[in-house]
Structures are given as structure tokens and as C-alpha cells.
Amino acid sequence: MSSRSCPDWPELMEIAPELQFRHYTVDELHLQAALVGRMPTVPLNGLTICCDPEHHVFNPAHTEPEVVEALTGSHWFSVHEWSQRGPGAAA
């Protein structure tokens, strides 16, 4: 799987030090069909998501708007949700 570290990693480490954010295409992540179905008109190999896939946390600032919309309300957390109300709040 090709990936690259997010250039905002210093700021993200301050918010969620236990996570590692990298940039992926949606295809690389093999998202659930229900999530992919929320993005029916866009080429998934061209959409970028900045995330920690192991923890299901994404950075909306570096994620395509269509992907942010699809992930919102799913089992994925935005990095701010993770740190304020999600599992990362205890850290």
C-alpha cells in the first residue's frame, strides 16, 4: 500500500499523539461498500484521505470534501472528534 506522511504531522501529534496520519487514496483503504456507496460519482483512485486507518480517524483538512461527507456519521472519527469526544479523549 503506498502512503505518505501528512505534512501537518507536528500539529496532528499535538492533537492526537497516539495516531499516525498518512495520505492514501480511497481505493487503498478498501473502505466498506456502504461508505463507498456514499461517493458514487467520483473516481475513488483519485480521492485522497489523510488518516490513521488502524484507528479509523481522518483529518478533514487534508481529505477530499466528498470523502469527509461520506465518513461523517460512520464509524470513522475526525481527528477533532477523536481528541474531544472519542476514544482519544482519555489520552
N, C-alpha and C positions, 0 to 999 in steps of 0.2 A: 504494500500500500504506500503510495507516495504521499508525503506530507511535509509540511514545513512549519517551523515555529512561528508563532504570531509575533510581529514586530512590537506589539504592545505588551510583551510578556512582563516587563518590570511593573507596569501598572496593574496587570492582572494578578501578579504574585502578591501585591498588597491587598487585593480584594479576596482572593482565594488561593492562598499559598500551597494548598494540597493538590491543586489541579495543574495540568499541563495543556495549554491551548496550542493547537496546530491548525493549519488550514488544510481542508480536504474538499474534494468535490462531493456532492450528494451521493453519486454513484459509489464512490469509495467506501462510504459508510454503510451501505446495504441497509438503508432505513426500512422500517416496516411498511408494508403495502398501504396501510391506512394513511401514513404520513405522505408517502409519495403520491397517493391519490389526491392530496390537497394541492398538488403542484402539477396539474395535468397538462398545462400548455407550455411548459418550459423545459429546455434540454437539461437533464439532470447532470450530465457530464461537464456542463459549463457553469453550474451554480456553485458558489463557494460557501462553505460553512466553517467558521472558526469555532472549534470546540474541543472539549475533552470527552471523547466518545465513551470511555470507560465509565464515567460518572454521569453521562447524559446532560452535560452543561455546555451551553453555547454562548458566544459573545455576540450580541446583536449588532455591535458597532462594526464588526467585520464579517457579517453574514448577510447574504443577499436578502432583500426585503421579503420576497416570496417564501423563502425558507423560514425566516423568522415567523411569518404569519402561520405557516404550517406547523411549526414546532410549538407555538404558543398554545397552551391549554392541553398539551400532550404530557407524556412522562418526562420530557426534556425540561430543564430549567434554564432560564437566562442566568448569566453569572451573577447578576444583582439579586435575583430571587434566591439563588443558591446561598449567597452570603448573608441575606437578611431574614429569609423565612424558610429556606430549605435545609437540607442536611448539613450544609456548610455553616449554618448559623451557630452551631455548637462549637465550631473550631475557633 
